[in-house]
């Protein structure tokens, strides 16, 4: 004979949210672990957060704090606010909100938080069930939580944020160094640091720019040729400059990359500087000096060719 699951009113099993349900969870954290595939330990009840107190605080397998907020009612804005407040105040890595009836708005809110914050948020529905005359048992159902895809999105956003900060600092240092002597190019003297991978300045010729680029492991200096309304002009400019390639490279002191990519509108003339990228902060000073020196020689070498461009 197969029994039928019967759902019971939560208040008939746990009459008081804090005194009964939270106390029971403290002693039975394995129920949460099983439902969410976690390994929570060292659970602590009524943890102080300023003038408030968290229902439960635990530690995960990495030793990071986990917030657990309980609500034997339909989810509401007040408890959502508490969850976020406690998580940020304690710098918790995970937050679990257990409710009897999750509103769609709060499901969406936690899904958004999982995609746009560094913490992981779980919304869990709790039921009390029994089969026949058995003792009541908890049934926890995960409604929304951090997916693998969301975790990857978080890591990507974190890396992008770090990249933006580092690149801006790199450009600040390079631009400051470029002001340090008469023998250094003044092309970028009025340019502000950027979070982008490049900083650009006009060559004085329409559609042609000088630029610095920094990547993860190297950087380059470049003449970027892009008259956006006329791809043929870009190639014509590159070919005119290339007629003086030998002299330009001799004056520069090294071979250059003359780039005309199939299917690409823009053309470039560039020189790669190896040794460091935006990830190698200890090597920035040497890299910045190398890029400035290359750009100084590059401008001197290619300026006569720019001045002699015809019909462009």
Secondary structure by P-SEA (a helix, b strand, c coil): cbbbbbbcccccccccccccaaaaaaacaaaaaaaacccccccccccccccbbbcccccccccbbbbbbbbcccccaaaaaaaaaaaaaacccbbbbbbccccaaaaaaaaaaaacccbbbbbbbbbbbbcccccbbbbbbbcccccaaaaaaaaaaaaaaaaaaaaaaaaaaaaaaaaccccccccccccccccccbbbbbccccccccccccccccccccbbbbccccaaaaaaaaaaaaaaaaaaaaaacbbbbbccccccccccccccccccccccccaaaaaaaaaaaaaaaaaaacaaaaaacccc
